[in-house]
Amino acid sequence: MISSERMRLRMLGCMQSTSVRIDTVTHQELERLASKLDTTVGETVVLAVRRLGQDQTGAELATSLTANEVKWLDADLG
């Protein structure tokens, strides 16, 4: 992980936090991933949530434009 990303994640650790209940198997997987990534479990959750958001945005951008979107993009600005 690049140092600036690591610093950003560490700063998130100073923010207010809450608990999330997950099953033991999922927690063990988070610990395994955190160890592999050399991050904390909390930082790994931050990365996972960010990645899911990016994937969702990518999927939304990959959909076909609606007729109104095409019309708007093709509009004459002059």
C-alpha positions as CSV (number, residue, x, y, z in Angstrom):
1,M,0.0,0.0,0.0
2,I,1.3,3.5,-0.8
3,S,2.3,5.6,2.2
4,S,-0.3,8.4,1.5
5,E,-3.1,5.9,1.4
6,R,-1.8,4.4,4.7
7,M,-1.7,7.8,6.3
8,R,-5.3,8.5,5.2
9,L,-6.4,5.2,6.7
10,R,-4.6,6.0,9.9
11,M,-6.3,9.4,10.1
12,L,-9.6,7.6,9.7
13,G,-8.7,5.6,12.9
14,C,-8.8,8.9,14.8
15,M,-12.4,9.5,13.8
16,Q,-15.5,8.5,15.8
17,S,-16.1,4.8,15.4
18,T,-18.9,2.3,16.0
19,S,-19.2,-1.5,16.2
20,V,-20.5,-3.8,13.5
21,R,-21.6,-7.4,14.4
22,I,-20.3,-10.0,12.0
23,D,-20.0,-13.7,12.1
24,T,-16.8,-15.4,13.3
25,V,-15.8,-16.7,9.9
26,T,-16.1,-13.3,8.3
27,H,-14.0,-11.7,11.1
28,Q,-11.4,-14.4,10.6
29,E,-11.3,-13.6,6.9
30,L,-11.0,-9.9,7.6
31,E,-8.0,-10.7,9.9
32,R,-6.4,-12.8,7.2
33,L,-6.8,-10.0,4.6
34,A,-5.6,-7.4,7.0
35,S,-2.5,-9.4,7.7
36,K,-1.9,-9.9,4.0
37,L,-2.4,-6.2,3.3
38,D,-0.4,-5.2,6.4
39,T,-3.4,-3.1,7.7
40,T,-5.7,-3.3,10.6
41,V,-9.1,-5.0,10.4
42,G,-10.8,-1.6,10.5
43,E,-8.6,-0.3,7.7
44,T,-9.4,-3.4,5.7
45,V,-13.1,-2.7,6.1
46,V,-12.5,0.9,4.9
47,L,-10.7,-0.4,1.8
48,A,-13.5,-3.0,1.2
49,V,-16.3,-0.5,1.4
50,R,-14.4,1.9,-0.8
51,R,-13.8,-0.9,-3.4
52,L,-17.5,-1.8,-3.3
53,G,-18.5,1.8,-3.9
54,Q,-16.1,2.0,-6.8
55,D,-17.4,-1.2,-8.3
56,Q,-21.0,0.1,-8.0
57,T,-20.0,3.4,-9.7
58,G,-18.3,1.5,-12.5
59,A,-21.3,-0.7,-13.0
60,E,-23.6,2.3,-13.2
61,L,-21.3,4.0,-15.7
62,A,-21.2,0.9,-17.8
63,T,-25.0,0.9,-18.4
64,S,-26.4,2.3,-21.6
65,L,-27.4,5.9,-21.7
66,T,-31.1,6.7,-21.6
67,A,-32.8,8.4,-24.6
68,N,-32.9,11.7,-22.5
69,E,-29.2,11.5,-21.7
70,V,-28.3,11.0,-25.4
71,K,-30.5,13.9,-26.3
72,W,-28.9,16.1,-23.7
73,L,-25.4,15.1,-24.8
74,D,-26.2,15.7,-28.4
75,A,-27.8,19.1,-27.8
76,D,-26.6,22.1,-29.7
77,L,-25.1,24.6,-27.3
78,G,-25.0,27.4,-29.8
